[in-house]
Each structure stands twice: as C-alpha cells, then as structure tokens.
Amino acid sequence: MLMRYGAFVLLLLTGPILYGQSEKSEKPYKIGPDVSAPRILSKVEPAYTREARENGCGGDVQLELVVTRDGKASDVDEIGKPVGCGLDQSAILAVQEWTFKPGEKNGKPVPGIAQITVHFHPER
C-alpha cells in the first residue's frame, strides 16, 4: 500500500519575547509582534513504516521544536497524543532534517519556538 502525505502545518506560538542573552544560553523567542515566524525552506518526507502499512495506521503527529538562528530544527519533541506504529519517531527524524529561514527580530535571525503537525494518511 502506498502512502499519501497530507499537508504539513507550521503553527507558531505567540507570547512574550525574551531578549538580551548570548546565543548559547539564549532561550528561544516566542513569535509575536516584534519577532517574525520561521519559514520552512526544505523538507524531508517522513517514512511511512512497514508496521504502519501492515496495520493501516495513520494520524497526525504534533511536534514542538526550536528553529535555531542557522535554520536547523533543534529540541524536537512530540506534544500530542502518540499515533504509534513507528510514525511518531519517523516524523521526529524527518523534521530534524528540515531547514528553515529563522524568525527575525529587528532584522536579525533569532531562535524561535514552532509547532508542526505531520499528517500520515494511508491510501485506501
């Protein structure tokens, strides 16, 4: 059975802005009026696992991550109910390979918190 991937959704948190720390110790910014949202530049499609294919598993994997100043995904964690069949881990591994245009504050890149939903829907 082949797999169709639904749309990837990038949801960004809004809230207060953290400011004035060094890059290594800097906590990620929450997207708000002074901080632009990061944008996806390239994606690696997650694998639809054999276990998922054999069991007809599918669903939405909700992830939260930090997009670093250099546009990489960091600290990728599942935040929703697990889908199972290896799809949760597949989504995490794929998103860790994605590249982003980081969010900006005053025209300079800053680390930011993002939420992404990866959709797995088996073909019927």
C-alpha positions in Angstrom: 0.0 0.0 0.0 1.3 3.4 -0.9 1.2 6.4 1.3 -0.1 9.9 0.6 1.2 12.7 2.8 -1.1 15.4 3.9 -0.1 19.0 4.2 2.5 20.0 6.8 1.3 22.7 9.1 3.6 25.1 10.8 1.9 26.6 13.7 3.7 29.3 15.7 3.3 30.2 19.3 2.6 33.8 20.3 3.6 35.3 23.6 6.2 37.4 25.4 9.6 38.0 23.9 12.9 37.0 25.7 15.8 39.3 25.0 19.4 40.1 25.9 21.1 36.7 26.3 24.1 35.2 24.5 23.4 32.8 21.6 24.4 29.6 23.5 22.4 30.4 26.6 19.7 32.3 24.8 16.2 30.9 25.3 14.1 30.7 22.1 11.8 33.6 21.3 8.1 33.1 21.1 6.6 34.5 17.9 4.9 37.9 18.5 4.6 41.4 17.2 8.4 42.0 17.3 9.5 38.6 16.1 8.7 37.1 12.7 7.8 33.5 12.3 10.3 31.0 10.9 9.5 29.5 7.4 10.2 26.1 6.1 12.8 26.1 3.3 13.2 22.3 2.7 11.6 19.2 4.0 12.5 15.5 4.2 9.4 13.4 3.8 8.9 11.1 6.8 8.9 7.4 6.1 5.6 5.5 6.4 6.8 2.5 8.4 6.1 -1.1 7.5 4.3 -1.6 10.8 2.0 1.3 9.9 1.4 0.0 6.4 0.6 -3.5 7.6 -1.8 -2.2 10.3 -3.3 0.6 8.3 -2.1 3.2 10.9 -2.3 6.9 10.3 -2.9 10.1 12.0 -1.4 13.4 13.0 1.9 13.7 14.8 2.2 17.0 16.7 5.7 18.3 17.3 7.2 21.3 19.1 10.7 22.4 18.2 13.2 25.2 18.3 14.3 26.7 15.0 17.9 27.8 15.6 19.5 31.0 14.2 21.1 29.0 11.5 17.7 27.5 10.4 18.0 24.0 11.9 15.5 22.1 13.9 16.5 21.5 17.5 14.9 20.0 20.6 12.1 18.3 18.6 9.5 16.8 20.9 6.2 15.2 20.4 3.4 17.2 22.2 0.3 15.4 21.1 -1.2 12.0 21.6 1.1 9.3 20.1 0.0 7.9 16.8 2.0 4.7 17.2 3.3 2.1 14.6 6.6 3.9 14.5 5.1 7.0 12.8 5.9 9.4 15.8 9.6 8.6 15.6 9.5 8.8 11.8 8.1 12.3 12.0 10.7 13.4 14.5 13.5 12.0 12.5 12.3 13.7 9.3 11.7 17.1 10.9 15.2 17.1 12.4 16.4 17.2 8.8 14.3 20.1 7.7 15.8 23.5 7.1 14.2 26.8 7.9 14.5 30.5 7.4 14.7 31.5 11.1 12.4 34.1 12.6 13.8 37.6 12.9 13.8 40.4 15.5 14.9 43.8 14.3 16.1 42.2 11.0 18.4 39.7 12.7 17.8 35.9 13.0 16.8 34.6 16.4 16.0 31.1 17.7 12.2 30.6 17.9 9.7 28.0 19.1 7.4 26.4 16.5 4.8 23.7 16.4 4.4 21.4 13.4 1.8 18.8 12.6 2.9 15.9 10.3 0.0 14.1 8.7 0.1 10.4 7.9 -2.9 9.1 5.9 -2.8 5.6 4.3 -4.2 5.3 0.8 -7.4 3.4 0.7 
